């Protein structure tokens, strides 16, 4: 993982777990107490001296788990290994391996080798896949409250803002927690702002969507593009390049890092630089596989996930999007800046979609309008 802060936290927790495990040797009751203490320490970056170098923590962990079993878990994702997300989670797996002294090995299976993008959630739930990288927009109806960040043009267009907002909502609303109860939820975060992209003619104003066959994720964005005259097709990223080559689609909604991860800049000409919303990602683990781990290893993994790990993933995503912006331009892509009038026209259409969104939430007794407003207000706080 490229985040030095997160790496320090993982190694610090590993060192704490080692010390507590050694103190607790030979006494089952004491061992349970030590595990609880380690878990608590894993959630707080300042429980020990932060100035301790990474090498100290690594040395402390070496050989200290000799009596522990070895574990190997699969991690399925639809992005390629060479993508920013593939490299991020490979680095994360490497850190978990080092922090557990080689006892917890996570093997990455990129490019949908184990599960298609829309199947990985079910396969994690059943145990066919141990850990899965899940994009909620491929699961219509399963994550309605999480998908509040996918409402277009209400204030979501920055990965860090949406990630902090999602965690605030997750901690506040049991209904949102329940959407993820099938799994041990490790990370929850937003991607960079999704954009309108097109191959044959530029999209600069709402009228330009009329007649287009457009790839979109599921969710409110399909209502928006339909309202503007396009025909949305829900399609996973690995299928987009060929669909563009064959003219089965001529436009799409995607974020910059995803565009370059799948080399879509080779078959796309125009990119409207107007963030619409943020998609939501979850890194989830099968409950049985999680519960099989000793508390010491659970504490190490939790130190590298949760809000801390999610923000690290979101930051990596944002950095990749910034780099992709230049890569797209260097490949001949034209970045288009919308006029104030065009933004206002897009906003008017988006307002109709956001006004209709609460009625799509079918939770008895749940005030979806208040929830949406709460999410928007939280996002504004982080944006400021």
N, C-alpha and C positions, 0 to 999 in steps of 0.2 A: 504494500500500500504506500502511496506516495505521500501521505500525510504524516509528518514527523510527530505531530502531537498525538495522533492515534497510535502510532507505533510505540511511543513512550508509555502510553496508558496500558497497552497490552502487555508490554514487558514488565512494567511496574506491578501490575496485578499478578503476573506469573511469579515474580519474586515474592510477593506477599503470600501467595498460595503456597509456595515452597516452604517458607518459614513457618507458616501456620500448620502445614502438614507435618513438618518435622517435630514441632512442639507437641502435636496431638498424637504422635505414634503410640500405638498400644492401648489406646483408650477410646472406645467407640463413642462414648458420650462427648468427650473432648473433641473428637474428630468432627462431629456434627456442628459443634460450636465454631470451630475453626472455619468450616465451609461457609457458615452464615456470615462470619466476619469478612471472609474473602469476597463474598458476593457484594456485601455492602461497600467494601473498599473499591470494588470494580466499578461502581456507579459514581464514584467521586474522584476527580483527578487530583485532589489536594490532600488525600489521606496520608501520604508519605512524602518524603522530601523529593520535590520535583526535579531537583538539580542532579539527582543520581544519573549517571550516563547509561546509555542503552547497554553497553558491554557489561556493566555490573549486574543488571537484571538478567542478561543472557547467561552469565557465568553462574549466577545463583540458581538458575533453573536447570542447568546441565546435570544430568544424571540423578536428579531428585525425584523422578517419577518411575524409578526402576521397578517398583512393585505394582505399577498400574498396567492395565491391559492396553492393547493398541486398538485404535478405531480408524476405519476408513469410510468416508462418506462421498457420495456423488453429488455434484452441483450442476444442474442443468440450466442452460441459458440459450436464448435464441440468437444473441449477438455472436459474431465471430471472435476467435481468440485474439485477433489483432486489433479489435475495437478497444476504445478506451475502457468500456465496461468489462471486457474480457481480461484486459491487463490489470484493472483494478482488483477484480476478484481473484485473479491468480496471485497477486501480491498479498491480498488478504489471507488466502489459503496458506501461503508461505509463512506468514507471520504466526498464524495459529499453529502450524507445524513446529516452528521454532519455539514458541512460548510454551508448548506442551512437551518439549524435549523429544519431538518426533512421535508422540503418541496419538495425536489426532491429525489425520491426513484427509484433506478435502481435495478430491480430484475433479477438476473442471471439465465438463463436457459441453463445449460451445456449439454454435450453429445448429441448434435443435437436434443434436446427435441422439439424445435420449428421449426427448419429448418436444412436440410442436409447441409453439408459443401459447396456443390456447388450451393445451392439455397438461402443462406442467403442474398447475395447481392441483388437479385431481390426482396426478401421479405422486405428488408429495403427500397428499392426504392418505393415499392407500399404501404408501411405502415403496412403490416401484421406483421412485426417485427420492433420495434422502433430503436434499436441499434444492430449492428451485428459485429462480429469478423470475418474478411474475409481474406482468404489466396489466394493471387492472382493467384497462380499456378493452382487453381481449376477453373479458368475462362479464358480459352485459347482465346487469341485475344482481351480481354477487357482491359488489362493493359500492353501493349507491352513495353512502355517506363519505367514503374515502374519495370518491370521484367528484366531490365538490370543487376540487381544484381544476376540473376539466370544463367547468362552465366558462364559456368564452367571454373575455373582455370584462371581467368583474374585478380584476386586480391580481390575477395569477399569471406570471410570465417570467418569474425568476425562481430557479431551482431551490435556492436557500430559503427564500421567503415561503415557498409552498411546503418545504420540508419542516421548518419550524412550526408552521401553521398546522400541518397534519399531526405533529406530535402534541401540540397543545390540545387539539381536538381529541386525539386518542386518549390522552390522560383525563379529559373532562367528560367524555360521553361513553358510557358502557355500550351503547348501541353501535358505536364505531368499533370498539374492541371486539364486539361479537362478530363482526364481519370477518375477523381474522382468527376466530377461535378454533378453526379446524387445524391450525398449524401453530408451531412455535414461531412467532414473528420475530425475526432478527433485525431487519432494516425496513424502514418505510420512508420514502422520499420522493420528491418531485424531480422531473427532468427539466432541462432548459425550455424556454418558451417555444411552443409549436407555431409553425409558419405556413403560409400558403406558398406553394412551389409549383411551377408549370414548365412544360417542355416546349410548347409550340407558340404560345402567345402570353404576354405578361398579364398578371393579375395585379391591377393597381386600384381598382374600385369595385364595389359590389357587383355592378353589371357584368364585369368580366368573368364571373363564375357561370353565367348562363350557358347551359348546354354542355358544360364540361363533365366528363366522366372522371371522378376524383377519388383517389384512395384516401380514406380517413380511418382513424380508430373509431370504435363505437362510442356512443355517448352523446352529449349535447352538441358536439361539433357536427354530427350528421344532421341534426335539426337545422343548424345554421346554414350549412351549405345547401341543403334542400330548399330552404326558404329563399336562398339567393339564386336558385335555378340550376344547381349542379346535381349530378347523380352520384351519391356516395357509394363506395364499395369498401367494406371492411376487409383489410388485407394485411397479413403479417409482413414485416420488413424484408425477410428473405425472398419474397415473391415479387417485390416491387420492380427490380431492375428489368427482369424479363417482361413484365407487364408494360413497362414504359417503352421498351424496345419494340414490342409488338403493337403498340398503340392501343392496348386494351384499356389503359388509362393514359391521360395526358396531363394530369395534375395530381397533387397530393398534399396532405398536411403532415409535416414532420418537423423535427428539430435539427439544428445544424450538425451536431455530432453524429446523429443517426444517418444523416445524408452521406457524410463521408465514410462512416463505418461500413456502409453498404455500397459505396462508390457511385451513388446516384448523381453526383455532380457530372458524371460522364454522359448522362442521358437527360439532364435537366438544364434549362437555360435561364430561367427567371426565378427570383426569390424575393418575396415581399417582406421587408424587414419590419414586421409588425407582430410582436408576440401575441398570440391568441389566448393561450392557457398553458398549464403544465399537466402532463400526464403523471400518473402515480405508479411507483414501483415498490414491490415488496420482496424482500429476501426471506423465504420461509423454510421451515424445517419440519420434517415428520415428527410428531409428538413421541412416538415410541423410540425413535432413534435419539431424540434429545434426552428423554428420561433414562436411557441406557447409559448416558455419560455420568461419571462421578461429579459431584458438586465442584471439585477443584477445576475441572475442565470446562464445566458450564460457566463458571465465574470468568475464566479467561476469554471465552467466546463472547459473553455478555459485555465485557469491557471493550470489545472491538466492534460491537453492534449497537443496538438501541439508538438513542438520539445522536450520540457521538459518532457512531459508525455511519449513520444515515446522513449526517451533515458532511462527513468526509466524502461519502459517495456522491452527494449532490455537488460539492465543490469540485470534485474531479470531473463530473459531468459538465459543469459550467466552464471549467478550464478547457475541456475538449471542444465545447461549442465555440468558444472564442477562437481557438486555433482553426476550427473547421470553417469559420467565416472567411479567413484568409485563403484556405485551401480551395474553397469554392470559387472565390474571385480569381485565384491563380489559374483555375481550370477553365476560365472563360465565362463563369456564371455572372449574371448581372443582378446586383443587389439593388432593389427598388425601394425608395423611400416614399411612403404614402403621403399625400397632401392632408392638410387639416380637414378639408371638406370630405375626403375619402374616409378618413378615420371616423369622422362624425357619422357618416352613412353606415359604415360597418357597425359602429357602436349602436345605432338605432335598431338594426336588425338583431344584434346580439342581446339587446335589452329585452326584446320579446322572448328570446330563448331563456334567458335567466329568470324572467318573470314566470315562465311556465315550469321551471325546474322543480319547485317544491311539490307540485302535484304528482311528480313522478315517484316520490318517496312514499312507499306503501307500508309504513310502520304505524301501527295503531297507537294513537295518543301522542305521537311524536310531532313536534312543531318544526317542520322542515324549513319554513320561512325564517323562523328565529335562528335556526342552525346555520342556514346559509348566510344570514346577516352577521352572525357571530364569526364565521369563517372569514368573511370579507373584512370585518373590523380587525381581526387578529393579523391578517395579511398586511393591512395598512400599517399596523404598529411595527411590524418587522421591516416593511418597506421604508418607513421613516427612520 
